[in-house]
């Protein structure tokens, strides 16, 4: 029997190798096919942004390969200080507004969530697990349900704030139409998911490492600053990508809490206006939309090496 098994072993090894090769090749073909199909619309947007208005109206973007006629007129128009579809100073001020909104709206929840996750994971106290489960459950609350109550809390006036009957619990904060009125909602909406992701990672750090640090006399703040933060970079980077893309591409929260204030409108609020009242300048949407997606792409590619590690963080101990 041993001789027969040995004679069959090479054949079985060849069959297994063939299956692995076919499986690997099939997976690669599938991934490349999906990547190409996913990229085609983006490439079409990029190609259209360099085409003249007449060509865009007459033919599809793929005609660029047959009759290559490129121009920078669309990009010049959207950055021009002359009047462009009701935007006299171009889109540059709104790009700056998007950065002013997005960067703090990413930093605030990450800072708060990292400290909260460490506290819930390693500073055990009565009710800590209940608090964690409660925070996790907040993810099921639809954002749309909170917009009107928060807007009423953020504005000022006799009927603003939080009330129970005639009793005023919280007066109006008077931050609607200001940058703070957008930072606070984005921070609140991001905290449940951020605390959940970071808690799972921080809780999976070696217990011996924490105990050794405390034996050496390190306080919780020292452990957090010198051990937890450096080891949590993958999880923090993964959430940074999610939060940056969410805030940068957000339209609903921005429209609700800017209150129509011109000076703090992000780029998303102005993209539709570039087409003009009757859509006479809709070719400008392609160039401005491509500018809009460049920044999230840059953030993703800069942090992509941490992305998968951060998503899988804490799943296996």
MOPEFEN-V136441 format. One record per helix or strand of 3 or more residues. SS is the DSSP state (H for helix, E for strand). FROM is the first residue (numbers start at 1). TO is the last residue. Records with the same first field share a line. If there is no record, write none. Layout:
# MOPEFEN-V136441
SS: FROM-TO + FROM-TO
This chain:
# MOPEFEN-V136441
H: 2-48 + 53-58 + 61-65 + 73-79 + 92-122 + 128-140 + 143-154 + 180-203 + 207-215 + 220-231 + 233-248 + 252-258 + 262-264 + 267-275 + 284-312
E: 162-164 + 167-170
